[in-house]
Amino acid sequence: MFKVLVIAYYFPPLGLSGVQRTLKFVKYMPPHGWQPTVITTGNIAYYAHDKSLQDELNKLDIDVIRTSSFDPNTILSKFGTVKMPGEKLRKVLNMFSQTFFIPDNKISWSKKAFDTASEILSKETYDVIFISAPPFSAFKISIKLKKKFDVPLVVDYRDLWYKSYFAFYPTPLHSYLHKRMEYSSLKAADKVIVTNRKIKEKLLKIYKFLTFDDVVIIPHGFDPEDFSLIKHTPKTTDKMILTYSGIFLEYNSPKYFLEAFKQLAIERPDIASKIELHFVGHLRKENQHLVKKLKLEEFVKDFGYMNHDEAVRKVMSSDVLWFMIGRKRNIDAILPGKMFEYFGSGKPVIACVPEGAAKSAATEYGASFITEPENANAIKEVIFKVYQLYVKKQLPSPDKSFIDKHRRDFLTETLIKQFQLFIKDVVI
């Protein structure tokens, strides 16, 4: 059995979709002959803690080493699960953090993770180091680990780093430092994994030393076991259930979708009365206020944050799913992991998205209704069309081959093939 040292800040019992990519990789590594050891964070405050993901982790025969540090989430750990701040406050906190912490406010944890990794690598032999980011300060420590131990290094970009949508550079110096850090991290890496083609294109364009084969696309995916374990529950209503599962960040908002539904309710109250809008996840206060302002309370059901297994159950009991990505700067590389859980469900999807990675994926899925993200009238027409097809039982079916290639077990096999490039005498 080969050994891989996995370094990932976001890991169970934390929730939300960013946690699941690393967890599922780790889950499916042993069947392919690789035993992972995970270095992650200790007890921290976070927007969501997910018991079902922790239970899934507990069933795996995997060593998990938890490190504490002096970062904001650890300092607030006594509060456990904390409320997600409103959008205005979140922006202020984000600007403060990116001004004073470079590359991010997880620097303290990353240093601690380096010390822990160094101790482990000094005692045991590992075949590969695998680091998942964000936080990108974890990539920064990869340089030191590579120099000190010369173990093959594979870095996984869940999101873009330099010039990403989330980036804020208050001065040219900040921009320069981020780019220099990313340059050094990529120089140290033996293989770079990214979640979509847009991220790969941007990295190859900015860092000319990277070759096409240096950067490998392993998209987000879904775990078929998550769906097979869900017991079918019959619908308790004859209404069409239209569900959004996930959280709303700065690049997406239910505003235009809710405004579209309000238009439908005014123009066709007979149809609106036969649709339920379900929200599974964190619906911010400003979103809740918008529901009240538009007087849509009778149509909306807010279930709040649910453990992953419960969220999957809600998705499977829905008739149609929807997601939103707004028109923002550098948004074309955004491809949320939640989309692939939608795809794994096989349900029709209303995709309110601009040009970019998300639109490409929705198109390939084959059961998507794609519309402009900030055009309430266009979204209203799509909802109307979807409802008509629902009544006629003519909703489209997805491309099964597209779904199958995004299974977590298959994606992990692709990752393992990259690991094995660094192992002598292994037939790939």
C-alpha positions as CSV (number, residue, x, y, z in Angstrom):
1,M,0.0,0.0,0.0
2,F,1.4,3.4,-1.0
3,K,1.1,6.3,1.4
4,V,-0.1,9.9,0.7
5,L,0.0,12.8,3.2
6,V,-3.1,14.9,2.7
7,I,-3.1,18.5,4.0
8,A,-6.5,20.2,4.0
9,Y,-7.9,22.9,6.3
10,Y,-11.5,22.2,5.3
11,F,-12.5,18.7,6.4
12,P,-15.2,17.1,8.5
13,P,-16.8,17.9,10.9
14,L,-16.9,21.1,8.9
15,G,-19.8,21.2,6.4
16,L,-20.5,22.8,3.0
17,S,-19.3,21.6,-0.4
18,G,-15.7,22.6,-0.2
19,V,-15.1,19.9,2.5
20,Q,-16.5,17.1,0.4
21,R,-14.0,17.0,-2.4
22,T,-11.1,16.1,-0.1
23,L,-13.2,13.8,2.0
24,K,-14.4,11.8,-1.0
25,F,-10.8,11.6,-2.5
26,V,-9.6,10.2,0.8
27,K,-12.6,7.8,1.0
28,Y,-11.8,6.2,-2.3
29,M,-8.0,6.2,-2.1
30,P,-7.5,2.8,-0.2
31,P,-9.4,0.7,-2.8
32,H,-6.8,2.0,-5.3
33,G,-3.9,1.0,-3.1
34,W,-3.2,4.3,-1.4
35,Q,-3.4,4.9,2.3
36,P,-4.0,8.5,3.3
37,T,-3.0,10.4,6.5
38,V,-4.8,13.7,6.8
39,I,-3.6,16.8,8.5
40,T,-6.4,19.2,9.1
41,T,-7.6,21.8,11.6
42,G,-8.8,21.3,15.1
43,N,-11.9,22.6,16.8
44,I,-12.9,25.8,15.0
45,A,-15.9,28.1,14.6
46,Y,-17.5,27.8,11.2
47,Y,-20.8,28.4,9.4
48,A,-21.7,24.8,9.3
49,H,-20.8,21.6,11.1
50,D,-22.0,18.4,9.4
51,K,-22.5,15.3,11.6
52,S,-23.2,13.1,8.6
53,L,-19.9,13.9,7.0
54,Q,-18.1,13.2,10.3
55,D,-20.0,9.9,10.6
56,E,-18.8,9.0,7.1
57,L,-15.2,9.8,8.0
58,N,-15.4,7.8,11.3
59,K,-16.2,4.7,9.2
60,L,-13.0,5.0,7.3
61,D,-9.7,3.5,8.5
62,I,-7.8,6.7,8.1
63,D,-5.5,8.6,10.4
64,V,-6.6,12.2,10.9
65,I,-4.2,14.6,12.7
66,R,-5.9,17.8,14.0
67,T,-3.8,20.9,14.6
68,S,-4.8,24.0,16.4
69,S,-3.5,27.5,15.6
70,F,-4.0,31.2,16.3
71,D,-6.4,32.0,13.4
72,P,-9.8,33.7,13.6
73,N,-11.8,30.5,13.3
74,T,-9.8,28.9,16.2
75,I,-10.1,31.9,18.4
76,L,-13.9,31.7,18.0
77,S,-14.0,28.0,18.4
78,K,-15.9,28.1,21.7
79,F,-18.9,29.4,19.7
80,G,-19.0,26.2,17.5
81,T,-21.3,26.9,14.6
82,V,-21.6,30.6,14.0
83,K,-24.1,32.6,11.9
84,M,-23.0,33.6,8.5
85,P,-22.7,37.4,8.5
86,G,-24.7,39.7,6.3
87,E,-23.3,40.5,2.9
88,K,-22.2,44.1,3.8
89,L,-20.4,42.9,7.0
90,R,-18.9,40.0,5.2
91,K,-17.4,42.3,2.5
92,V,-15.9,44.5,5.2
93,L,-14.4,41.6,7.1
94,N,-13.0,40.1,3.8
95,M,-11.4,43.4,2.8
96,F,-9.8,43.7,6.2
97,S,-8.5,40.1,6.1
98,Q,-7.1,40.4,2.6
99,T,-5.4,43.7,3.5
100,F,-3.5,42.5,6.5
101,F,-3.1,38.7,5.9
102,I,-1.2,37.6,2.8
103,P,-2.1,35.2,1.2
104,D,-5.0,34.6,3.8
105,N,-5.9,34.6,7.4
106,K,-5.1,30.9,7.8
107,I,-1.3,31.6,7.8
108,S,-1.0,30.5,11.5
109,W,-2.7,27.2,10.8
110,S,-0.6,26.5,7.7
111,K,2.6,27.1,9.7
112,K,1.3,24.6,12.3
113,A,0.4,22.1,9.5
114,F,4.0,22.5,8.2
115,D,5.4,21.6,11.7
116,T,3.1,18.6,11.9
117,A,3.9,17.4,8.4
118,S,7.6,17.8,9.1
119,E,7.4,15.7,12.2
120,I,5.5,13.0,10.3
121,L,7.8,13.0,7.3
122,S,10.8,12.8,9.6
123,K,9.5,9.5,11.1
124,E,7.8,7.9,8.1
125,T,8.2,7.6,4.4
126,Y,5.4,8.9,2.2
127,D,5.1,8.5,-1.6
128,V,3.2,11.7,-2.3
129,I,2.1,14.9,-0.5
130,F,-1.4,16.2,-1.6
131,I,-2.4,19.7,-0.6
132,S,-5.9,21.1,-1.2
133,A,-6.6,24.9,-1.3
134,P,-8.0,27.3,-0.4
135,P,-6.6,28.4,2.0
136,F,-3.7,29.2,-0.3
137,S,-1.3,29.7,2.6
138,A,-1.3,25.8,2.6
139,F,0.3,26.0,-0.9
140,K,2.9,28.4,0.6
141,I,4.1,25.7,3.0
142,S,4.4,23.2,0.2
143,I,7.5,25.0,-1.0
144,K,9.3,24.3,2.3
145,L,8.1,20.7,2.5
146,K,9.3,20.1,-1.0
147,K,12.8,21.5,-0.2
148,K,13.1,19.7,3.1
149,F,11.9,16.3,2.2
150,D,11.9,16.1,-1.7
151,V,8.6,14.1,-1.7
152,P,6.5,14.4,-4.9
153,L,4.0,17.3,-4.4
154,V,0.5,17.4,-5.9
155,V,-1.5,20.6,-5.3
156,D,-5.3,20.8,-5.8
157,Y,-7.0,24.1,-6.8
158,R,-10.6,24.0,-5.7
159,D,-10.7,27.7,-6.8
160,L,-8.5,30.1,-8.7
161,W,-5.9,31.9,-6.5
162,Y,-4.4,35.0,-8.3
163,K,-7.0,37.3,-9.8
164,S,-9.8,35.1,-8.7
165,Y,-13.3,36.5,-8.2
166,F,-12.7,36.4,-4.5
167,A,-9.4,38.3,-4.6
168,F,-9.1,41.8,-3.3
169,Y,-5.8,43.7,-3.7
170,P,-5.8,47.1,-2.0
171,T,-2.4,48.0,-3.4
172,P,-0.2,46.9,-6.3
173,L,2.1,45.3,-3.7
174,H,-0.6,43.0,-2.6
175,S,-1.2,41.8,-6.2
176,Y,2.6,41.4,-6.7
177,L,3.0,39.3,-3.5
178,H,0.1,37.0,-4.3
179,K,1.4,36.4,-7.8
180,R,4.9,35.8,-6.6
181,M,3.7,33.3,-3.9
182,E,1.6,31.4,-6.5
183,Y,4.6,31.4,-8.9
184,S,6.8,29.8,-6.2
185,S,4.2,27.3,-5.2
186,L,3.6,26.2,-8.7
187,K,7.3,25.9,-9.3
188,A,7.6,23.6,-6.3
189,A,4.6,21.4,-7.4
190,D,5.2,18.2,-9.4
191,K,1.6,18.1,-10.6
192,V,-1.3,20.7,-10.5
193,I,-4.9,19.6,-10.2
194,V,-7.7,22.0,-11.1
195,T,-11.5,21.6,-11.1
196,N,-12.2,23.1,-14.5
197,R,-10.8,24.1,-17.9
198,K,-11.1,27.8,-17.2
199,I,-8.7,27.6,-14.2
200,K,-6.3,25.6,-16.3
201,E,-6.4,28.1,-19.1
202,K,-5.7,31.0,-16.7
203,L,-2.8,29.3,-15.0
204,L,-1.2,28.4,-18.3
205,K,-1.6,31.9,-19.5
206,I,-0.1,33.6,-16.4
207,Y,2.7,31.1,-15.7
208,K,4.4,30.3,-19.0
209,F,6.7,27.7,-17.4
210,L,3.7,25.4,-16.9
211,T,3.2,22.8,-19.7
212,F,-0.2,21.5,-20.7
213,D,0.5,18.2,-19.0
214,D,1.6,19.9,-15.8
215,V,-2.1,20.9,-15.1
216,V,-4.7,18.2,-14.9
217,I,-8.4,18.7,-14.7
218,I,-10.3,16.6,-12.2
219,P,-13.7,18.2,-11.8
220,H,-16.0,18.2,-8.8
221,G,-18.3,15.2,-8.6
222,F,-20.9,13.3,-6.6
223,D,-20.7,10.1,-4.6
224,P,-23.2,7.5,-5.8
225,E,-23.3,6.1,-2.3
226,D,-24.8,9.3,-1.0
227,F,-27.8,8.7,-3.3
228,S,-28.1,4.9,-2.9
229,L,-28.4,5.2,0.9
230,I,-31.3,7.6,0.7
231,K,-34.7,6.0,1.3
232,H,-37.3,7.1,-1.2
233,T,-39.9,9.3,0.5
234,P,-43.2,9.9,-1.4
235,K,-44.2,13.5,-2.1
236,T,-46.7,15.0,0.3
237,T,-47.9,17.6,-2.2
238,D,-49.0,17.6,-5.8
239,K,-47.2,20.9,-6.3
240,M,-44.0,21.2,-8.4
241,I,-41.1,21.4,-5.9
242,L,-38.4,23.7,-7.1
243,T,-35.3,23.5,-4.9
244,Y,-32.1,25.5,-4.3
245,S,-29.6,23.6,-2.2
246,G,-26.5,25.5,-0.9
247,I,-25.5,28.9,0.3
248,F,-25.6,32.3,-1.3
249,L,-22.2,34.0,-1.5
250,E,-21.2,37.3,-3.0
251,Y,-21.4,36.0,-6.6
252,N,-24.9,34.6,-6.3
253,S,-28.2,35.8,-4.9
254,P,-31.8,34.7,-5.1
255,K,-32.8,38.3,-5.9
256,Y,-33.6,37.9,-9.6
257,F,-35.1,34.4,-9.3
258,L,-37.4,35.6,-6.6
259,E,-38.3,38.7,-8.6
260,A,-39.0,36.4,-11.6
261,F,-41.3,34.2,-9.5
262,K,-43.1,37.4,-8.2
263,Q,-43.8,38.3,-11.8
264,L,-45.2,34.8,-12.5
265,A,-47.4,35.1,-9.4
266,I,-48.8,38.3,-10.6
267,E,-49.3,37.2,-14.2
268,R,-50.2,33.6,-13.7
269,P,-51.3,33.1,-10.0
270,D,-52.9,29.8,-11.1
271,I,-49.5,28.4,-11.9
272,A,-47.6,30.0,-9.1
273,S,-50.0,28.5,-6.6
274,K,-48.9,25.1,-7.8
275,I,-45.2,25.6,-7.2
276,E,-43.2,25.4,-3.9
277,L,-39.8,27.1,-3.6
278,H,-37.6,25.2,-1.3
279,F,-34.3,26.5,0.1
280,V,-31.9,24.1,1.8
281,G,-28.8,25.9,3.3
282,H,-28.1,29.3,4.7
283,L,-30.7,31.8,3.6
284,R,-29.2,35.2,4.7
285,K,-31.2,37.8,6.5
286,E,-31.3,40.0,3.5
287,N,-32.6,37.1,1.4
288,Q,-35.3,36.5,4.0
289,H,-36.2,40.1,4.0
290,L,-36.6,40.1,0.2
291,V,-39.0,37.1,0.4
292,K,-41.1,39.2,2.8
293,K,-40.8,42.4,0.7
294,L,-42.0,40.5,-2.4
295,K,-44.8,38.8,-0.3
296,L,-43.7,35.3,-1.3
297,E,-44.0,33.7,2.1
298,E,-46.8,31.4,1.0
299,F,-44.6,29.9,-1.8
300,V,-41.2,29.7,0.1
301,K,-40.1,27.0,2.5
302,D,-36.7,27.7,4.2
303,F,-35.3,24.6,5.7
304,G,-32.0,26.2,6.9
305,Y,-28.7,24.3,7.0
306,M,-29.1,20.5,6.9
307,N,-26.6,17.8,7.3
308,H,-25.4,16.5,3.9
309,D,-27.4,13.3,4.0
310,E,-30.6,15.3,4.7
311,A,-29.8,17.8,2.0
312,V,-29.4,15.0,-0.5
313,R,-32.8,13.6,0.6
314,K,-34.3,17.0,-0.1
315,V,-32.7,17.2,-3.5
316,M,-34.0,13.8,-4.4
317,S,-37.6,14.6,-3.3
318,S,-37.6,17.7,-5.5
319,D,-39.0,17.9,-9.1
320,V,-36.6,20.6,-10.4
321,L,-33.4,22.2,-9.0
322,W,-32.0,25.6,-9.7
323,F,-28.8,27.5,-9.1
324,M,-27.5,31.0,-9.7
325,I,-24.1,32.6,-10.6
326,G,-24.2,36.4,-11.2
327,R,-22.4,38.5,-13.7
328,K,-19.3,39.4,-11.8
329,R,-15.6,40.2,-12.5
330,N,-13.5,37.0,-13.2
331,I,-16.6,34.8,-12.6
332,D,-16.0,32.5,-15.6
333,A,-13.8,30.1,-13.5
334,I,-16.4,29.6,-10.8
335,L,-17.9,26.1,-10.9
336,P,-19.5,25.2,-7.5
337,G,-19.2,21.7,-6.3
338,K,-22.9,21.7,-5.4
339,M,-23.7,21.7,-9.2
340,F,-22.3,18.1,-9.5
341,E,-24.5,16.9,-6.7
342,Y,-27.4,18.3,-8.7
343,F,-26.1,16.4,-11.7
344,G,-25.8,13.2,-9.6
345,S,-29.5,13.4,-8.7
346,G,-30.5,13.3,-12.4
347,K,-33.0,16.0,-11.8
348,P,-33.8,18.8,-14.3
349,V,-31.9,22.0,-13.5
350,I,-32.6,25.7,-14.1
351,A,-29.2,27.2,-14.5
352,C,-29.1,31.0,-14.2
353,V,-25.5,31.5,-15.2
354,P,-23.2,33.7,-17.4
355,E,-20.7,32.4,-19.9
356,G,-18.0,30.3,-18.2
357,A,-17.3,26.9,-16.6
358,A,-20.7,26.6,-15.0
359,K,-22.6,27.2,-18.2
360,S,-20.4,24.7,-20.0
361,A,-21.1,22.0,-17.4
362,A,-24.8,22.7,-17.4
363,T,-24.9,22.4,-21.1
364,E,-23.1,19.1,-21.1
365,Y,-25.5,17.8,-18.5
366,G,-28.3,17.8,-21.0
367,A,-31.2,18.4,-18.7
368,S,-30.6,22.1,-18.0
369,F,-32.7,25.1,-18.8
370,I,-30.1,27.9,-19.1
371,T,-30.9,31.5,-18.8
372,E,-29.3,34.9,-18.1
373,P,-28.6,35.2,-14.4
374,E,-29.8,38.8,-13.9
375,N,-32.8,38.9,-16.2
376,A,-36.0,38.4,-14.1
377,N,-38.2,38.3,-17.2
378,A,-36.1,35.6,-18.9
379,I,-36.0,33.5,-15.6
380,K,-39.8,33.9,-15.3
381,E,-40.3,32.5,-18.8
382,V,-38.0,29.5,-18.0
383,I,-40.0,28.7,-14.8
384,F,-43.2,28.9,-16.9
385,K,-41.8,26.5,-19.5
386,V,-40.5,24.1,-16.9
387,Y,-43.8,24.0,-15.2
388,Q,-45.6,23.2,-18.5
389,L,-43.2,20.3,-19.2
390,Y,-43.7,19.1,-15.6
391,V,-47.4,18.9,-16.0
392,K,-47.1,17.1,-19.3
393,K,-44.5,14.7,-17.7
394,Q,-42.1,15.8,-20.4
395,L,-39.1,17.1,-18.4
396,P,-35.8,16.2,-20.1
397,S,-33.5,13.4,-19.0
398,P,-29.8,14.1,-18.5
399,D,-26.8,12.6,-20.4
400,K,-26.0,9.5,-18.4
401,S,-22.4,9.3,-19.7
402,F,-21.8,12.8,-18.5
403,I,-23.1,11.9,-15.0
404,D,-21.1,8.7,-14.8
405,K,-17.8,10.4,-15.5
406,H,-18.3,12.6,-12.5
407,R,-18.6,9.8,-9.9
408,R,-16.3,10.4,-7.0
409,D,-14.8,6.9,-7.2
410,F,-13.9,7.4,-10.9
411,L,-12.5,10.8,-10.2
412,T,-10.3,9.5,-7.4
413,E,-9.0,6.8,-9.8
414,T,-7.9,9.7,-12.1
415,L,-6.1,11.3,-9.2
416,I,-4.4,8.1,-8.2
417,K,-3.1,7.8,-11.8
418,Q,-1.4,11.1,-11.3
419,F,0.2,9.9,-8.0
420,Q,1.5,6.8,-9.7
421,L,3.4,8.8,-12.2
422,F,5.9,9.4,-9.3
423,I,6.2,5.7,-8.3
424,K,8.8,3.6,-10.0
425,D,7.9,0.2,-11.4
426,V,4.1,0.9,-11.4
427,V,2.1,0.1,-14.5
428,I,-0.5,2.8,-15.1
